[in-house]
């Protein structure tokens, strides 16, 4: 059972916490880790009623945010007096960029090895078509998945160019969840029990878990194809996967110029 949420004194800075994630990258679990960390810390996270929040979603989920909607979000968070976490799969709109740069918002950005991400997207596409769902139904082939990943990689780039945006790797989110929960607590500058947060998020929240297998591409993808994908996304795999332990933890920009996460992309 999730412990009862207590009301907290409004002593925290009223931030908007953007939980961005590429699709099939553990982004739902990452969102719930931030959500639960705040709730257990005494900062309730009810569904917000405002123009930016998608009404049909069960969680606080946003797509694109206009200047008017940004002002509405600011007002809601100011009235609460503490951070509110919202989930998104979209690249940051100009108003979001402004909020992060001005210190009105912080974020994390979930990502994954593109080879495993592509396999998971194709799984989801097959399931969507079988159930008659629209989301992901267009993903039939590896090329379909890779085209989507390239577009999302540009969105990831846009987030990692912003200050106070913490990168979260899929395998850390999924298999080292307690450590990620502690990183989120540290980023929010609140105290909490990382093990309890991880337990609640993993066992009491819907996290859209798929196969939960590491390095699927090693057994499910042709070696030459995997090699080609690794070459295209070499900057991402090197800096944000292989050497992610070397990433800064002080809130500084994670992706300084030239802003490349793919070898075939130009600066966005």
VOLUMNU-430314 format. One record per residue (C-alpha): residue in one letter; x negated, y, z. Coordinates in steps of 0.25 Angstrom, whole numbers, plus 5000, padded with zeros to 4 digits. Each point is the difference from the previous one (the first is absolute). Layout:
% residues N
AXYZ ...
% end
This chain:
% residues 268
X500050005000 X499550144997 X499850085013 X501050115002 X499550134994 X499950125010 X500150144997 X498750075001 X499650145004 X499850084987 X498550025002 X499549954987 X499850084987 X501249984991 X499449934988 X500649934988 X499349864999 X500049964985 X499949854999 X499549984986 X499849864993 X499849944987 X501049894998 X499849865005 X498850065009 X500649985014 X500550145000 X501349965007 X499249945011 X499150125001 X501350095001 X500649925011 X498650005008 X500150155000 X501550005003 X499949915011 X498750075006 X500850125001 X501349945005 X499249925011 X499350135003 X501350075003 X500350074987 X501349944994 X500049984985 X501550004996 X500450014985 X500050144996 X501150074993 X499450104990 X499950024985 X498649934999 X500449875007 X500649904991 X501449975006 X500149864995 X498749965007 X500049945014 X498750075004 X499550144998 X499649994985 X499750124991 X499750004985 X499750144995 X500150135009 X500450134995 X499750135007 X501350015006 X500049865005 X498650025006 X500650125008 X501149915005 X499049905005 X499250105007 X501250055007 X500449865005 X498649975004 X499850135007 X501449985008 X499549865004 X498750055004 X499249884997 X499649924988 X501049934991 X499549894990 X500549994986 X499749894990 X499750034985 X499549934987 X499950134993 X498750094997 X500050135009 X500950114994 X499450145001 X500850035013 X499549875006 X498550044996 X500350145007 X500549945013 X498849905001 X499050114996 X500650105010 X500049895012 X501549995000 X499949854995 X499149885001 X500049874993 X499549864997 X499949944987 X500149854998 X499349934988 X499649864996 X499049924991 X500750034986 X499849854996 X500949955012 X500950124999 X500349964985 X500349865004 X501050045011 X500750104991 X500249894990 X500649915011 X500950115004 X500450024985 X500449864999 X500850005013 X500750134996 X500549954986 X500549875007 X500850085010 X500450114990 X499350115007 X499550124992 X498750035008 X498849934994 X500949924990 X499250074989 X498749935005 X499949884991 X498549994996 X498650035006 X500050124990 X501350055006 X499449995014 X498750074996 X500750124994 X500850025012 X498749995009 X499350104991 X501150105002 X500049975015 X498550015001 X500150144995 X501050035012 X499149935010 X498950104994 X500950125003 X500249955014 X498549975003 X499650144995 X500850065012 X499450025014 X500649925012 X500449884991 X499549875005 X499849894990 X500649865004 X499549884993 X501149894998 X499249895007 X499750085012 X501550045001 X500449854999 X498949925007 X499450105010 X501350075003 X499650045015 X498850074995 X500850084990 X501050035011 X498950065008 X499550084988 X501450064999 X500150035015 X498750074999 X500450084987 X501350045008 X499250035012 X500949935009 X499849895010 X500649864998 X499949855001 X499549964986 X500349855002 X501450045004 X500250094988 X499549894991 X500949895006 X501250094999 X499850044986 X499649864995 X501249935008 X501150105001 X499950074987 X500349974985 X498650004994 X500349944986 X498949895002 X499749924987 X499049894999 X499050065010 X498849934994 X498650074999 X499350014987 X501149944991 X499350034987 X498949905003 X500949894998 X501250064992 X499350094990 X499149964988 X498550045004 X499850094988 X501350075002 X499650025015 X498650054996 X500650104990 X501050065010 X498950015011 X499150084990 X501250104997 X500250025015 X498649995004 X500050145008 X501249965008 X499549865003 X498650055004 X500350125008 X501449965006 X499949855001 X498549955001 X499550125007 X501250055007 X499349995014 X499250124995 X501250094998 X500150135009 X500949995012 X500050155003 X501250044991 X499150054989 X500349984985 X499849854997 X499850024985 X499250124996 X499750044986 X500049944990 X501249935005 X499949884992 X500649865005 X499949944986 X498950004990 X500950044988 X500750115007 X499850154999 X500150095012 X501550035003 
% end
